[in-house]
């Protein structure tokens, strides 16, 4: 079954290559993928390939991510980059405490997560009711499509 799902999603990646080629110049000029490409990725299930099955993910292996990225890269390197950056969070967050996973995907299994790394002046402090985050954080690829961020 996993092999069949893997083969199907890689075929979907091949199928979206013409759209990516058509949108590649726009992605370069806009410095992001278009909403049309993003929605095609959502519909194809690309972002959820490493997400736990209990949240509707495919729970495939990291090698599948590499193979999908290689196919997408035939159409647009930027689109392949966004895919790899967003899809990896299904794996990262899938290793977190189940309570964190429930908070992240419980209401919406399509929730996307990106990540940003701190600049030298970035600080995180515990305060009453949560955390305070300030300073400069590095650019986060794909952030425009995400509801959550790992800092």
N, C-alpha and C positions, 0 to 999 in steps of 0.2 A: 504494500500500500504506500509506504513512504517513497519508494522508488517511482511509483506511478505519479504521485503528487509532485515529486521533484521534476520529473520529465515534463509534466504539464506546465509547471510554472516557468521552466526554462523555455518551453515553446511560447508561452505568453510573452516572455522577454524578446524572443525573436520577432514575434508578431508586432510589437510596438516600435521596433527599430525604424520603420519608415516615418512614423510620427516624430520620433526623436531627430532624425536627419532633417526633417522639415523645420523643426524648432531649434536646431542647434545654434544657428547664428543669433537668434533672438535671446537664447539663454546666455550666450557670451556677452551680448550688449546689455542685457538686463541684470547680469550677474546673479541670476536665479533661474530656475525652471519655470515654465508657464503654469498657470492653473490647469490648463488642459493636460499637460504632461503629468502633473501631480495627481489629478483625478484618474488618469489612466493607470497610474501606479497603484492607487487605492483600489480601483476596480479589479486589477490583476492580482491583488493580494501581496504585492512585492514587499511592502513594509512589514508585513506580519509573518514573514517566513521563519523567523527565529523565535517568535512570540510563543509562550506556552499554549498548548492545545486547549487547556481549560478556559482560556480567554479567546478562543476562536482562532488561535494562531496555528501555523503548520508545524512548528517545532522541528524544522529541518536542521541540517548540520551547517557549520561555517563554510564548508566547501560549496554548498549550494549557493550561498551568498556570492562567493567568488565567481562561480559559473554564470550566475544571473548578471552580475556586474560586467563580466566580459562581453556578454551578449548586448547589454544596454550600451556599453561603450562603443559598439560598432555604429551606433546611431548618434550618440552625444556623450562625450566624456563628462561633461558637467552633470548631466542627468544620472549617469552611473555613480558619480561622486555623491550626489544628494541621496540616492538610494542607499549606498553603503553606509553613509553616516546615520541615516534614520533607522534603517533596518537593524543595525547592530544593537540598538537599545531594547529590542525585544529579548535579546539574549542577556544583556547586562541586567535589565530590570527583572527578568525571569529568574535571576539568582537571588533576588532580594527576599526579605521576609514576606510571607504570603499576605500579611496585612497591608504592606506597601503595594503589592501587586493589586490587591482588591481596590485600594484607593485609586490607583492609576487606571486600571482597565475595567473595574467592576461595573461602572455605569456606561462606559463607552469603550468597547474593545478596539475601536479604531483610533484611540488616543495615540498621538505621536509625541515622541520625546527627542530632544536634541541635547547637545552638551556644549558648555563653554568653559574655558580655563581662565583662571584669575590672572590679571595683570599684577604688577608689583604693588599697586596701591589698593588692591581688593581686600576686603575684610568681611568676615562672617562672625557675628556675635549672637549669642543666645540672649534673648530678651523675654520679658513677660509675654506669654502667649505665642512664642515662636522664635524666629530668628530675624536679625537685621542684616541685610546684605548691601554693601556699598562699594564704591570704587569702579575701576574699569575692568571689564571682562572681555576676553578675546571674542572675535567674530565667531558665530556659530552657523555653520552651513545647514541650510534647510529650516532655520528657525521660523520663517514665515508660515510654515505649515504645521507647526507644533503647538500643542496645548501645555506641555510640560518641558522643563529643562533640568538636566543634571548639572549642578555646579560643582 
